[in-house]
Amino acid sequence: MSEIKVQQWFQARLRWAVMEQVSGLDHWQEAEHIFLSENRETAFQQALRIGWQQEHSLTPPEGEDAPRIDCRLAEIVYLEELGVGRTAFDVYLGDKEANEPIGFDHQFDPAGRVPPPMF
C-alpha cells in the first residue's frame, strides 16, 4: 500500500525576459504563482515547468518589417514555503502613488461595491 504524501503550499515569483530581435532585452515580466508540492526540490521543478510553459514568441507575418519578440523564462526570483493547511494567501503588490486628493476624515465604504470579475 502506498502512503499518502502530504503536500504543502509554495509561493514562487517568476521573471521572464521580453527580448526583441536585434536590440535584445526590452523589459521584464513577473508573476506570482502559488501551488502545492511535496517538498522544496519538487516545488522548484514545478516552478520551472510553470515558467517554461508560459514562454512564447511573437513572429511577424512574412514580408512585414517587424522584429521577432521572445518571452523567455529568466529566473525563479524566490521560492517560499508557505506550509500545509492554509486556506488564504496574500500577495503584496507594492505601494502605488496617490493621484487624487482625499482628506484625512474621508470615510471609505469597501462593502458598498462588489468588484466585477477579472475576465
Phi and psi restraints in degrees (value plus and minus 20) as a CYANA .aco file:
   2 SER   PHI    -107.2   -67.2
   2 SER   PSI     123.1   163.1
   3 GLU   PHI    -105.8   -65.8
   3 GLU   PSI     128.7   168.7
   4 ILE   PHI     -98.1   -58.1
   4 ILE   PSI     106.7   146.7
   5 LYS   PHI    -109.4   -69.4
   5 LYS   PSI     107.2   147.2
   6 VAL   PHI     -95.4   -55.4
   6 VAL   PSI     108.7   148.7
   7 GLN   PHI    -120.5   -80.5
   7 GLN   PSI     128.5   168.5
   8 GLN   PHI    -144.6  -104.6
   8 GLN   PSI     142.0   182.0
   9 TRP   PHI    -104.1   -64.1
   9 TRP   PSI     121.0   161.0
  10 PHE   PHI    -150.0  -110.0
  10 PHE   PSI     131.2   171.2
  11 GLN   PHI    -144.9  -104.9
  11 GLN   PSI     109.0   149.0
  12 ALA   PHI    -149.0  -109.0
  12 ALA   PSI     119.4   159.4
  13 ARG   PHI    -123.2   -83.2
  13 ARG   PSI     103.7   143.7
  14 LEU   PHI    -128.0   -88.0
  14 LEU   PSI     125.2   165.2
  15 ARG   PHI    -147.7  -107.7
  15 ARG   PSI     110.1   150.1
  16 TRP   PHI    -133.2   -93.2
  16 TRP   PSI     124.7   164.7
  17 ALA   PHI    -117.0   -77.0
  17 ALA   PSI     106.5   146.5
  18 VAL   PHI    -115.8   -75.8
  18 VAL   PSI      89.6   129.6
  19 MET   PHI    -127.4   -87.4
  19 MET   PSI     113.0   153.0
  20 GLU   PHI    -125.3   -85.3
  20 GLU   PSI     110.8   150.8
  21 GLN   PHI     -74.3   -34.3
  21 GLN   PSI     116.2   156.2
  22 VAL   PHI      64.3   104.3
  22 VAL   PSI     -78.0   -38.0
  23 SER   PHI    -105.6   -65.6
  23 SER   PSI     -36.5     3.5
  24 GLY   PHI      69.4   109.4
  24 GLY   PSI    -162.7  -122.7
  25 LEU   PHI     -80.8   -40.8
  25 LEU   PSI     106.5   146.5
  26 ASP   PHI    -120.7   -80.7
  26 ASP   PSI     -68.2   -28.2
  27 HIS   PHI    -186.0  -146.0
  27 HIS   PSI     153.4   193.4
  28 TRP   PHI    -125.8   -85.8
  28 TRP   PSI     128.8   168.8
  29 GLN   PHI    -142.1  -102.1
  29 GLN   PSI     120.3   160.3
  30 GLU   PHI    -152.1  -112.1
  30 GLU   PSI     130.2   170.2
  31 ALA   PHI    -169.7  -129.7
  31 ALA   PSI     127.3   167.3
  32 GLU   PHI    -113.8   -73.8
  32 GLU   PSI     118.5   158.5
  33 HIS   PHI    -149.9  -109.9
  33 HIS   PSI     111.2   151.2
  34 ILE   PHI    -139.5   -99.5
  34 ILE   PSI     105.3   145.3
  35 PHE   PHI    -173.1  -133.1
  35 PHE   PSI     144.4   184.4
  36 LEU   PHI    -113.6   -73.6
  36 LEU   PSI     123.0   163.0
  37 SER   PHI    -176.6  -136.6
  37 SER   PSI     144.3   184.3
  38 GLU   PHI     -95.6   -55.6
  38 GLU   PSI     -59.7   -19.7
  39 ASN   PHI    -178.9  -138.9
  39 ASN   PSI     158.6   198.6
  40 ARG   PHI     -82.8   -42.8
  40 ARG   PSI     -59.6   -19.6
  41 GLU   PHI     -83.4   -43.4
  41 GLU   PSI     -66.9   -26.9
  42 THR   PHI     -90.8   -50.8
  42 THR   PSI     -50.3   -10.3
  43 ALA   PHI     -85.8   -45.8
  43 ALA   PSI     -59.7   -19.7
  44 PHE   PHI     -83.2   -43.2
  44 PHE   PSI     -63.6   -23.6
  45 GLN   PHI     -83.4   -43.4
  45 GLN   PSI     -57.8   -17.8
  46 GLN   PHI     -87.0   -47.0
  46 GLN   PSI     -60.8   -20.8
  47 ALA   PHI     -82.4   -42.4
  47 ALA   PSI     -61.0   -21.0
  48 LEU   PHI     -80.9   -40.9
  48 LEU   PSI     -65.3   -25.3
  49 ARG   PHI     -80.5   -40.5
  49 ARG   PSI     -63.5   -23.5
  50 ILE   PHI     -79.0   -39.0
  50 ILE   PSI     -67.7   -27.7
  51 GLY   PHI     -83.2   -43.2
  51 GLY   PSI     -64.3   -24.3
  52 TRP   PHI     -86.4   -46.4
  52 TRP   PSI     -55.5   -15.5
  53 GLN   PHI     -85.6   -45.6
  53 GLN   PSI     -45.7    -5.7
  54 GLN   PHI    -115.0   -75.0
  54 GLN   PSI     -17.7    22.3
  55 GLU   PHI     -88.0   -48.0
  55 GLU   PSI     128.3   168.3
  56 HIS   PHI    -180.1  -140.1
  56 HIS   PSI     144.3   184.3
  57 SER   PHI    -150.0  -110.0
  57 SER   PSI     126.1   166.1
  58 LEU   PHI    -135.9   -95.9
  58 LEU   PSI      91.8   131.8
  59 THR   PHI    -128.1   -88.1
  59 THR   PSI     104.8   144.8
  60 PRO   PHI     -87.3   -47.3
  60 PRO   PSI     132.6   172.6
  61 PRO   PHI     -78.8   -38.8
  61 PRO   PSI     129.6   169.6
  62 GLU   PHI     -77.0   -37.0
  62 GLU   PSI     114.7   154.7
  63 GLY   PHI      72.4   112.4
  63 GLY   PSI     -35.3     4.7
  64 GLU   PHI    -107.5   -67.5
  64 GLU   PSI     113.7   153.7
  65 ASP   PHI    -109.6   -69.6
  65 ASP   PSI      56.7    96.7
  66 ALA   PHI    -160.0  -120.0
  66 ALA   PSI     129.0   169.0
  67 PRO   PHI     -96.4   -56.4
  67 PRO   PSI     134.5   174.5
  68 ARG   PHI     -96.0   -56.0
  68 ARG   PSI     122.3   162.3
  69 ILE   PHI    -138.3   -98.3
  69 ILE   PSI     107.5   147.5
  70 ASP   PHI    -136.0   -96.0
  70 ASP   PSI     117.6   157.6
  71 CYS   PHI    -131.1   -91.1
  71 CYS   PSI      90.5   130.5
  72 ARG   PHI    -138.6   -98.6
  72 ARG   PSI     116.1   156.1
  73 LEU   PHI     -81.0   -41.0
  73 LEU   PSI     104.4   144.4
  74 ALA   PHI    -122.1   -82.1
  74 ALA   PSI     -61.1   -21.1
  75 GLU   PHI    -188.4  -148.4
  75 GLU   PSI     139.5   179.5
  76 ILE   PHI    -114.1   -74.1
  76 ILE   PSI      88.1   128.1
  77 VAL   PHI     -85.4   -45.4
  77 VAL   PSI     -67.5   -27.5
  78 TYR   PHI    -172.5  -132.5
  78 TYR   PSI     139.7   179.7
  79 LEU   PHI    -156.6  -116.6
  79 LEU   PSI      90.0   130.0
  80 GLU   PHI    -131.8   -91.8
  80 GLU   PSI     110.9   150.9
  81 GLU   PHI    -103.6   -63.6
  81 GLU   PSI     101.5   141.5
  82 LEU   PHI    -121.8   -81.8
  82 LEU   PSI     -31.2     8.8
  83 GLY   PHI      78.4   118.4
  83 GLY   PSI    -193.4  -153.4
  84 VAL   PHI    -127.9   -87.9
  84 VAL   PSI     141.2   181.2
  85 GLY   PHI      54.2    94.2
  85 GLY   PSI      -8.4    31.6
  86 ARG   PHI     -98.3   -58.3
  86 ARG   PSI     127.4   167.4
  87 THR   PHI    -143.9  -103.9
  87 THR   PSI     -25.9    14.1
  88 ALA   PHI    -170.1  -130.1
  88 ALA   PSI     130.2   170.2
  89 PHE   PHI    -159.4  -119.4
  89 PHE   PSI     135.3   175.3
  90 ASP   PHI    -142.5  -102.5
  90 ASP   PSI     128.8   168.8
  91 VAL   PHI    -147.0  -107.0
  91 VAL   PSI      88.7   128.7
  92 TYR   PHI     -89.7   -49.7
  92 TYR   PSI     106.8   146.8
  93 LEU   PHI    -125.7   -85.7
  93 LEU   PSI     -17.4    22.6
  94 GLY   PHI      75.1   115.1
  94 GLY   PSI    -196.3  -156.3
  95 ASP   PHI    -116.4   -76.4
  95 ASP   PSI     133.2   173.2
  96 LYS   PHI    -150.0  -110.0
  96 LYS   PSI     110.1   150.1
  97 GLU   PHI     -84.9   -44.9
  97 GLU   PSI     118.0   158.0
  98 ALA   PHI     -98.1   -58.1
  98 ALA   PSI     111.7   151.7
  99 ASN   PHI    -132.0   -92.0
  99 ASN   PSI     -17.5    22.5
 100 GLU   PHI    -151.2  -111.2
 100 GLU   PSI     125.6   165.6
 101 PRO   PHI     -99.1   -59.1
 101 PRO   PSI     107.6   147.6
 102 ILE   PHI    -154.7  -114.7
 102 ILE   PSI     103.3   143.3
 103 GLY   PHI     -89.0   -49.0
 103 GLY   PSI     137.2   177.2
 104 PHE   PHI     -79.3   -39.3
 104 PHE   PSI     -53.5   -13.5
 105 ASP   PHI    -106.0   -66.0
 105 ASP   PSI     -16.0    24.0
 106 HIS   PHI     -80.1   -40.1
 106 HIS   PSI     117.0   157.0
 107 GLN   PHI    -124.9   -84.9
 107 GLN   PSI      97.4   137.4
 108 PHE   PHI    -103.4   -63.4
 108 PHE   PSI     132.6   172.6
 109 ASP   PHI    -151.0  -111.0
 109 ASP   PSI      52.7    92.7
 110 PRO   PHI     -85.2   -45.2
 110 PRO   PSI     -43.3    -3.3
 111 ALA   PHI    -102.0   -62.0
 111 ALA   PSI     -27.8    12.2
 112 GLY   PHI    -102.9   -62.9
 112 GLY   PSI     -24.3    15.7
 113 ARG   PHI    -163.3  -123.3
 113 ARG   PSI     101.4   141.4
 114 VAL   PHI    -106.1   -66.1
 114 VAL   PSI     107.2   147.2
 115 PRO   PHI     -90.1   -50.1
 115 PRO   PSI     129.3   169.3
 116 PRO   PHI     -94.0   -54.0
 116 PRO   PSI     142.1   182.1
 117 PRO   PHI     -85.9   -45.9
 117 PRO   PSI     134.8   174.8
 118 MET   PHI     -89.1   -49.1
 118 MET   PSI     -54.3   -14.3
